[in-house]
Amino acid sequence: MAMEGRSPFHSPPESPQIRRASEVSSVVGSVATAMELPSKATEDETLSDPCRETASVEILKDTSQTDNGSDQKRSTVDRKAGFRESRPETMTTAAALLLGYPTENTIQDDSPGSSISSADLEKGMAPVIVQNQLGANEIEKSDTVPVARRGNHTANPSYNSSWRISLPPEDIPVLPVKRERRIWRRMRHNLMTVYQRLFAICFTANMIAFIVLMVKHRHSKPFGPSRGDVATAAATNILAAFLIRQENVINTLYAICCSTPWWFPLRFRRMVAKLYHFGGVHSGCAVSATVWFILFTALITKDFASGNYNQPAVLTVTYILLTLLLAVCLFAIPKFRIFSHNTFEAVHRFAGWTAVGLFWVLILLVSKAGSDLPGADSLGMVVVKSPAFWILLVITFFTILPWLRLRKVEAFPEVLSNHAVRIHFKYMKIGPILGIRISHNPLKEWHAFATIPAPDGQSFSLIVSDAGDWTKKQIMEPANAYWVRGIPITGVLRMAIVFKKVVIVTTGSGIGPVLSMLVSHPLPCRLLWSTPNPEKTYGDNIMESVCKADPDAMIINTRASGRPDMVALTYHLYQQSGAEAVFCISNPSLTRKIVYGMESRGVPAYGPIWDS
């Protein structure tokens, strides 16, 4: 087949079955006429559009009636092996049926009394085409318009399928040995990830300042550093924890890092792409703020016990604040957070708001006590001169800001199947690789989803798949309105643009954020999508968008072939495509597995973490 570069198709080998199929001239002639199959001379023209590629079609005759025992044995479909027969001539009617492709016999059997005839089939039913792409067996649906479908499915005259469902290749190269010793490898990629390193840097810096301050004032009267300095240290860390999670700050950081040019060394770009681990700064500063506040509480308690600071109201508020900070830190521990995410959200939100309010009360009480001293400034001057006042003012502003943008917007649900729904919004324009949070109860829970910009640039959509009670309800009982707040936030996949070419691995509804990037920000990449019944679950529009984004996308139907070795497939595509990095958008377990499997072999890999 004459094409520039490597063609994604390979011609099937010659076989006795194919030669016998050519003898069925009447059927072949009718199907070829209906499908307008290209001749050998026009193959280059036909294959010029990768989303409309058609290969030379061979009618695969069922070998159940052949008198050759070996042919009969070779044509048997081994369901447990996931239909991994690589020889196209062995694809039988039984195999096509098990893979979900209608045949003349099944249509006549499933639709008794119908008027469907061979002539009807010749007009629209394409034979099964078997091709090889990257060593994978593929069952391709033709570009012809079907006139009938099995069972209760009705005809769809506008249907035009151009995607391919792949089977995992049998000849995947053996994965190379992981680098480094096991203990160092696990420490580096599990215990000392970028998230943990950022946490360690923030916490260590604070503890050094803590120790220096305590040593410096060990002989002070009263004991310890200034209470105001300790309160300022606690407030500064709380401010840093707030800012690093603020939407405008996150988007600004992504904009800066994504401007990294391709001519920068790959090692530098690999480090920049780890930006999404910024949660380490958030948790590191939050824990440090709690430690500083513990010191503040201890000093206030000592002063009160010694009779030097007779302010019971200050002491009471201080202990309530310390309890709230400890509760926030406790419920943010990953195990507690995963065990009861709704509880974590409630504690984080309401305890955080209460803490901000109590900080204002504490500042006013401490300032009032200071202004009552002989020769002290007025209350207003004491408050204004306090660094903690200005820090708390900024914290309060960024706490309120997202809620000033709270609004209820109209939604247009499109139920794709009983496992997924696509929700369309028209209230704003949106850029690529952004996510929004939606809710039915703004004070109770929020759910984040990646958005897919519409081609017209005036609207966008998101995909919700069945992953729990809330998502299941959105599918079974689609809503016409949702609450949204804040501004869209840039997602992890945005960092893919700092690489010249990437491999993107996704499962299930993870195709949403992938399409958000590939549809609105085309990037040289290879796409691996593994999901049960992709066509049935997500519909024609999503499948066609995937094909448009990556004509050579490897789409695996796990219902037909079982779950493949995703690590091996990912490494296979990485080596074959010459990509610079791998991005994985999947469930936490598989994401960690693929990222670890790649990084332990020296391949740059990225995927959302629990606090990204």
N, C-alpha and C positions, 0 to 999 in steps of 0.2 A: 504494500500500500504506500504510495508515494506521498509523503508529507514532510514538511520541514521539521526537524527536531524529532523527538520521540513521540510516537502516536500512543494514545492511551489504550488503543485496541490492538489486538494481535489476531491475525487470521487463524481460524480453527484448522486443525490438521485434517487431512483427507482421511476418510474412513469408509468401510463398506456400507454402513448405514446411510451416510450422506449420499453415496452413489445410488443406493436403492431409492432414496427419497427423490432423487432427480427423475426417476421413472414415473412418478406420479404427476404427469405433465399437466393434467387438467386442473388439479388443485394448485400446483405451483404457478401456473399461468394466471389463474384468477387472483391469487394472493399478490403476486408480483405486480399485476396491473393495478389492483386496488391501492397497494402501498407505494406505487411509483418508485420501485427500487432502483438505485443508481447502477449504471453499468460500470465495468472496470475503468473505463476511460473518464467517467465523471465522478469518481470517488473523491478526488481532491476537492472539487467544488462542494460536494455534499458535506464533507467533513470540515469545511472551513469554519463553521460556527460550532464550537465545542458543546454547546448546550443542545444542539440539534443533530448530533452525530448519529448516523445509522450505519450499520455494518451490513455486509452481504449476508442475506438470510438463507439459511438452510432449513428445509422442512425435515424435522426430526421424526422419523417414523417410529411408532411404538414397535419394539422388537419382541413383544410378547408372543407373536405368531411365527417368529423365525424358526427354522429348523436347525439352526446352529446353536448348540448347547452353550458354547463359550460366550457367544453374543448375548444369549439370554441371561447368563450369570453376570456378565459385565454391566448389563443395563439395570440391574437391581439397585434400588435406592436404599442406602444405609442411613436411616434416620438418626441413629445415635451418633454417627460420625459427622452430623451437621451438614449433609449434602456436599461433602468436600470432594466429590469426583471432579477431577480436573479435565477429563476428556469430554468435549461437547457432544460427541456422538453417543455417549452413554446416558444423556438426559432423556428420560422417557416421559410418557404421559403421566405416569404415576408420580414422578418427581415434580413435574410442573404443577400437578394438582396439590401435592403436599406443600409446595411453596406458595400456594394461593393463586395460581394462574388458571383462568378458566380454559376449558377445552370444549370441543364440539360435543363430546360424550357427556361431560358434566353439565353443560348448559341444557342439553336435552333431558338429562335425568332430573335436574333440579327444577326444571320448569315444565312439568308435564302439561300437555295440552297446548303448549305455545306453538306459534307458527314459525319459530326460528329454524332456518334450514342451512344447508351448506353454503348456499348463495349469500345468506345474511352474514355468515361467518367470514366469507371471503371478502365482504365489503369492509369489515371492521376488525375482525379478530386476527391479530398478528401471531405468528408462531413464536415459541420461546426462542430467544437468542442467547447463546452462551458465548461470552467473550472473556478475555483475561486482561485485568488491569492491575499493574504492579504485582503480578503473580497471584492475584486473587480471582476466583471464579465469580462471575457476575451474571445475574439474570436481569436482562434489560427489557423494559417495556418499550414497544415500538412507538413511533410517532403517528400511527394511524388513529382514527377516531373510532372508538368502540361503539357498536350499536346495541349491545346488550351486556348485562352483567349478571353474575350468578345470584340465585336466591331472590331476595326482595330488593336488591339494588336496581335502580332504574338507569336507563341510558342517559348519558350526558354528552350532547353533541359538541360542546365546547371543550371537552377534555383533551388535553394534549400533554402527555407525559414525556419528560426528557431526562429523568434521573435514572440512576442505576443502583440496585441493591447488591452489595458485595458480600461475598463469603470470605471469612478469614483465609489468607493464603496458607498453603501447606508448607511452602519452602521458606519460611521466615528464618533468617540467619540466627544462629545461636547468640544469645546475649553475651557480651564480653564480661570478664570477671570484674567485680566491683573494685574500685581503687582503695588504697589505704587499708590499714588493719581495722577489724570490726569495731573494736572499742573506740578508736579515734573517729571512725566513720560515723558511728551512732552519736557520739558526742558532738561532732561538728554539724550533722544534718538534723539531729533530733533535739539535743539538749542546748546547743549553741547556735540556733538559727539567728537570722538578722533581728527578729523580734526580741529574742532573749538578750542579744548583744546590746540592743538599744535600751532595753530595760536595765541591764547591768550598768551601762554607762551613766544613765540618769541617776540610778539609785546610788552607785558608788560615788559619784560627784557630790551628791547631797550628804552622804555619810562622811566623806572627807571634811566637808565644811562643818558638819555637826561636831566631829571630833576636835577640829581646830578651834571652834568657838568654845567648846567646853573646857579645853585645856587652857585657852587664853584667859578665861574668867573663873578659873578654879579657886582663886583666892578672893574673889569679889565678895562684897558685902552689900546687899544680900547675895547668897550664893548663886552662881550661874550667870549666863549672859542676860542682856537686857530683854525683858518680856516683849517689848515692842519689836526688837530684831527677830526674835523667834516667831512672833505672829506674822511678820513680813515674809519670812522664809516659807512658812506654811501657805500663805496667800499666793506667793509667787509660783509655787509648784502647782497649786490648784488652777491658777490662770493658765499655765502651760498645758495642763491636762485638758482644760476646756478648749483652748485654741487649736490644738492638734486634731481635735475631732470636729471642729467647726467647718461647715460646708464650704464657705468661701475660701478658707485657708487650705482645705484639701484640694479644691479645684486649682488654686494658684500653684500649689506644689507640683501637681501633675502637669500643669501647663509649662512650668519651668523645666521639669525633668524630661518631658516629651519633646522639648526643643533640642535635645542632644543630637547632633548630626551623626550620620553614618560613618564619617571618616574618623570619628573618635575611636580609640582602641576598644576592641571587643570587651576586654576586661573591665574597662570603665563603664561601658554601657550595661554590662551584666550587673554591676553594683547599683547603678542608677535605677534599673528595672525593679529592684527590691523595695521601691518606695512604699508599696502597700503594707509593709511591716511597721508603718508609723505608729501602730497601736502600742508598740513597745515603749514609745515615749509617753503615751497617755497613761499606761499602767505604772510605769516607772515613776513618773512625777506624782501620780495619785498616791501611791504607797509612800513615797518620800514625804508628801504633805501630811499624811497621817502620822508618820514618825515625828515630824516637827511639832505637830499639834499635841502628841503625847508628852513631849518635853514641855510645851507651854502649859498643859494641864498640871504636870508635876510641879512646875515652878509656882503656879498660882495656888495650888493646894498647900505647898510648903509655906508660902507667905501667909495664907489664911490661917494655917495651924499655928504659926508662930505669932499671930496677932498683928503682923505688919500690913495686912491688906484685908480689912474688914468689909468685904463686898460679897455677901452670900449670893446675890443675884448673878454676879459675874461667874462665880463658881458653879452655880446650877446650870447656867446656859453652856458653860464650857464642857461639863460632863455630858450634857445632852448632845452637843455637837460631836464630841469624841465617839459617842455610841453610834451616831449616824454614819460617821466616816468609817468606823470599823465594820458596820453592816454592809456598806457599799463595797468595801474591799473583799469581805468574806463571800458575798454572793457573786462577785465577779471572778472568783476562782473557776477555771474552766470546767471542772467536774460538776460544781454546783450550777454553773450557768447552763450546761448541757442538760442536766437532770431536770431543771425546771426553768426554762427560758422566760416564761411569763412572769415568774416570781422575780427573776433577775431584772427584767425590764421595769417592773413596778418599783422595786427597791431603788434601782438606779435613778429612776425618774423622780419619784416622790421624796425619797430621802435626800436626793441632790437638791431639789427645790427647797425643801425645808432647811437644809444646811445653809443655803445661800441667804435665806431670810434670817436665820439665827446668827449668821456672821454679821449682818447689819445690826442686829440687836446687841451683839457682843461689842462691836466697835463703838456704838453709842454709849454703852454702859461703861466701858473702859475709859472713853474720852471724858465722860461726865465725872468719873472718879478723879481723873487727872486734872480737870478744870477746877475742882473743889480745893485743890491744894493751895496753900498760901503763895501768892505771887505768880500763879499760873495764868495762862491765856484763857480767853473765853471758850466756851464749848465749841463754837463754830470754828475758831482758829485751831483748836486742838484736833478736831476732826480733819480739817483741810490739810494740816501738816502731817497727818499720818499716811505713810505710803500704802498701808493696807486699805485705806479708804479708796484711793484711786484704782488700786488693783481690783477691789471688789466691784467698783463701778463698771469696769470693763467686763468682768465676769457676768454681772447682771445683764448688761446689754446683749452679750452673745447668747445668754440663756433665753432671753425674751425674743430675740430676732427671728428664729425659725417659726415661732408661734404667731408672729405678726403676719406671716404669709400663709396661715391656715385658711383653707377654703374647701368647699365641697364642689366637685366638678362632675360634669356629665360623662358617663362611660357608655361605650357601645360594644357589648360582649359578642364574641363570635365563637360559639361552642364548636371546637374541632372534633371532639370525641368525648366519651365518658371518662377520659383521663386527662384532658387538657382543654383550656379555653384561652382564646386570644382576646384581650381587652383593648379596645381602641379609645384614644383620647384626642380631643381636638381643641383643648383650651390653651395650648401654647406650642410654639416651635421648640424643637429640642435637637441638640447636637449628637454626635456619635459617641457611643460607649458611655452613656450616662444612665444612672439608675434613679428611681423615685421610690418613695415610701407611700403606701396606700393603707387606708384603714376604714372600718365602719364605726369604730369607737376610738376617737383620738386620744383619750386619756387612758385607754386600757392597753392597746397593742398596735404595733406598726409592722408592716411587712414590706421588705425591700425587693424590688424587681428591676432587672435590666430592661431598658427600652429599645425599641426598634423604630428608627425614624421612617416615616412614610416617604415614598418616592416624590410626592408633591412638596415635601418640606414643610407642610402646614400642620401635620398631625403626627402621632406616633402610636405605638402599640406595645404591649408586653404579653408574655406567655406565662400562664399559671398552670402548673401540672399538679396532679394529685400527690401531695406529700404530707398530708395531715388533715385534721378536722376542718381547719379554716379554708385551706385550698380546695378541699373536696366540696365544701359548700359553695364556693365561687363557681365550680363547674356544674353542680347539680341545680343551684339556684342563682343564676347570673344576676348581678346587680346592675342598676342603671346609673349609679352615682357612687363616688368614693370621696373620702377626705384625703387631701394631700397637704403637706406642709414643707416649708423650706424651699430650697432650690435643688435641681437634679445634681447628683454627686458623681464624679468620674469614677469609673470602675477599674479593676486590676488589668483587664485586657487592653486598656489604653496604652500601657507600656510596651505593647508589641510593636508599635511604630518606630521604636528606637533600633529595631533590628531589620536587616535587609530582607530576610525571609524567615518564616516561622512555621512550626507545625502546631496546629490547634487541635486539641483532643477534648471532646465533650460527650456527655451522655444525657439522654432525656431532654428536659426543658432547658438544659444548659445551652442549647442551640440558640436561645433568645439573645443573650449577650454576645454570642459569636456573630450572629447576623447583624447585631447593632453596629459592630465594627466593620464587617466585610461589606455590608450593603452601602453604608454611608462613607466608609473610609477604606477603599480597596487596598489590599496589601498582598504582596506575593506570599502565598502560604499553601500548605497542604492541610486538609481538614479530615479528621477521623471522628465520625459520629456513630456511636453505638447506642441503640435504643430499641425497645420492643415495638414492632409494627409501626414504623415511622409514618408510612402513608396513611394508615388508618387512624393513628393517634393525632397527627399534626396537620394532615390535609395537604392538598395539592399546592396551595400558595406557599407554604413553608418549604416544601420539597423543591419547588421551582426556584425559590430564593436561594436555597443552598446550592443548587446547580449553577445558578448565575454567579454566586460568589466564588465557587471553586468547581469548575466543570469536572475535575478529576476527584471530587470528594469521595472518600471511602465511607459509605453508609452501610452499617451492618445491622440487620434485623436479628436481634437476639432470640426472637421467638422461633426463627427458622434454623439458625446456626448455633445457638447457645452463646454463652458469654465468652468472648475471645480473651486471649492473653493481651491485655491492653498495654502493658509495659513493653512486651516484645514488639507489638505492632507499632507503638510509638517510636521506639528506637529504629525500627525498620524504615519508617517514613522519614525520620530525621536524617538517617544516613543517605537514603536514596535521593532525597530532595535537596540536600546540601544546605539545609536551614541552619540558622545561627542559634535558635532557641526553641523551646517547647513551652506552650501554655496549655494548662488544663483547667477546664470549667466543668466541674462535676460535684458529686457529693463529697463531703470531707474525707471519708475513708479512701476513696479511689484517688482523690486529688493528692493526698499525702503519699499514697503508694507510688503514683507515677512521678511526682516531684522527687521523692527519695530515690526511686529506681533510676531516674535520669541523672540527678546530681551526683550520686555515688559512682557513676560511670563517666563523670566529667562533662555531662551535657547540661547547659544552662536551662533550668526548668522553673516555671512560675505557676502559681495557682492561689486562689483566695485562701486565707487562713481564718481561723475562728474569730479573730478580732480585726480583720481588714476592712 
